[in-house]
Amino acid sequence: MPIVKFVNEKKEIEVAEGANLRAEAKKAGINLNLGVNGYGQNFNKVFNCLGKGMCGSCRVLVNEGQENTNEMTKREVLRFKTPFVPDPVPCLAFVGHEDCMRLACMTQVHGDIEVESGPDVNLFGENFFS
């Protein structure tokens, strides 16, 4: 059975093959519906899309084992990219993390992975204006 390692929470859980990352984290008492840079955490814990891939508050970085998850879903692409212009512009949190950012509610676990919950939005980083 796959093992999911939560870096920030310093916790490892064993999950079934194909399990939903958000659901398994919730069973283990880990809140993945975090706010922006820690603000709004309590609000998002209660008011979220309940795993439908619409709010984006359960974003995580899959630091290791990205190949052990499912492909990025269409809902994730819509959430992370702004579809209102001809060339979609990545959302602020997605900039610089295009290869490893996922929504926990849309992620299926098929092998061992290492997850960082609630990655910071870096408005002044080197990748922001590129």
Secondary structure per residue as TSV (DSSP state, phi and psi in degrees):
chain	resnum	aa	ss	phi	psi
A	1	M	-	360.0	139.3
A	2	P	-	-65.0	150.4
A	3	I	E	-114.4	130.7
A	4	V	E	-107.9	123.1
A	5	K	E	-105.7	119.4
A	6	F	E	-95.7	112.3
A	7	V	T	-66.8	-52.4
A	8	N	T	-65.7	-35.1
A	9	E	T	-87.8	-9.0
A	10	K	T	52.2	52.4
A	11	K	E	-139.6	143.4
A	12	E	E	-122.3	136.3
A	13	I	E	-130.0	150.2
A	14	E	E	-101.1	129.8
A	15	V	-	-125.6	163.2
A	16	A	-	-76.8	155.7
A	17	E	T	-59.5	128.0
A	18	G	T	82.3	10.2
A	19	A	E	-69.4	152.1
A	20	N	E	-80.5	128.0
A	21	L	H	-61.7	-45.1
A	22	R	H	-64.6	-44.2
A	23	A	H	-63.2	-42.5
A	24	E	H	-69.1	-37.5
A	25	A	H	-65.0	-41.4
A	26	K	H	-62.4	-40.9
A	27	K	H	-60.6	-34.4
A	28	A	T	-85.3	1.3
A	29	G	T	83.1	20.5
A	30	I	-	-103.4	122.8
A	31	N	-	-88.0	115.7
A	32	L	-	-100.3	-7.4
A	33	N	-	-86.8	75.9
A	34	L	-	-95.8	163.2
A	35	G	-	-84.7	-163.3
A	36	V	B	-90.5	116.5
A	37	N	T	52.5	35.4
A	38	G	T	93.1	-14.0
A	39	Y	B	-87.6	132.9
A	40	G	T	88.8	12.7
A	41	Q	H	-62.1	-46.8
A	42	N	H	-67.0	-37.2
A	43	F	H	-63.3	-47.8
A	44	N	H	-70.2	-23.4
A	45	K	H	-64.9	-32.8
A	46	V	H	-96.7	-45.8
A	47	F	S	-102.9	93.2
A	48	N	S	-143.5	179.5
A	49	C	-	-83.5	6.0
A	50	L	S	59.9	34.8
A	51	G	S	86.2	23.6
A	52	K	S	-95.7	-3.1
A	53	G	S	78.9	23.0
A	54	M	S	-107.2	-28.2
A	55	C	S	-92.3	-31.6
A	56	G	-	79.5	7.3
A	57	S	T	-79.5	-11.6
A	58	C	T	-100.0	30.5
A	59	R	E	-69.2	140.8
A	60	V	E	-138.1	160.4
A	61	L	E	-105.9	125.1
A	62	V	E	-92.5	95.0
A	63	N	E	-71.9	-36.8
A	64	E	E	-136.6	140.1
A	65	G	-	88.9	23.9
A	66	Q	G	-55.0	-32.1
A	67	E	G	-70.2	-14.2
A	68	N	G	-93.7	17.5
A	69	T	B	-122.1	168.8
A	70	N	-	-72.9	167.4
A	71	E	-	-65.8	155.5
A	72	M	-	-61.3	131.4
A	73	T	-	-81.6	166.2
A	74	K	H	-63.5	-34.9
A	75	R	H	-64.9	-37.5
A	76	E	H	-65.8	-43.0
A	77	V	H	-60.8	-43.4
A	78	L	H	-66.0	-36.2
A	79	R	H	-72.2	-39.0
A	80	F	H	-86.6	-16.5
A	81	K	E	-123.9	141.4
A	82	T	E	-84.0	115.3
A	83	P	T	-86.0	13.0
A	84	F	T	-92.3	2.1
A	85	V	S	-127.9	159.2
A	86	P	S	-56.6	-41.8
A	87	D	S	-105.3	104.7
A	88	P	-	-55.3	133.8
A	89	V	E	-97.8	125.0
A	90	P	E	-62.6	144.6
A	91	C	-	-67.3	161.9
A	92	L	G	-55.9	-44.3
A	93	A	G	-70.0	-26.1
A	94	F	G	-77.2	-24.0
A	95	V	T	-62.6	124.1
A	96	G	T	88.4	-9.2
A	97	H	-	-125.8	28.2
A	98	E	T	-59.4	-29.8
A	99	D	T	-85.9	-20.6
A	100	C	T	-127.5	-4.8
A	101	M	E	-83.5	135.5
A	102	R	E	-141.6	162.9
A	103	L	E	-93.5	126.4
A	104	A	G	-61.2	-33.4
A	105	C	G	-71.1	-17.3
A	106	M	G	-107.4	3.0
A	107	T	-	-99.9	126.1
A	108	Q	E	-103.4	137.3
A	109	V	E	-97.5	122.1
A	110	H	-	-118.5	4.5
A	111	G	S	-174.9	-176.4
A	112	D	-	-65.8	133.0
A	113	I	E	-138.9	159.1
A	114	E	E	-120.7	125.4
A	115	V	E	-121.4	136.1
A	116	E	E	-110.8	116.8
A	117	S	E	-86.1	148.9
A	118	G	S	55.0	55.7
A	119	P	-	-62.5	143.2
A	120	D	-	-67.9	148.7
A	121	V	-	-92.5	114.1
A	122	N	-	-98.3	96.8
A	123	L	T	-74.1	-15.4
A	124	F	T	-119.0	17.6
A	125	G	S	-77.5	170.6
A	126	E	T	-67.5	-24.5
A	127	N	T	-90.8	-7.3
A	128	F	T	-63.4	-46.5
A	129	F	T	-96.1	9.3
A	130	S	-	-86.3	360.0
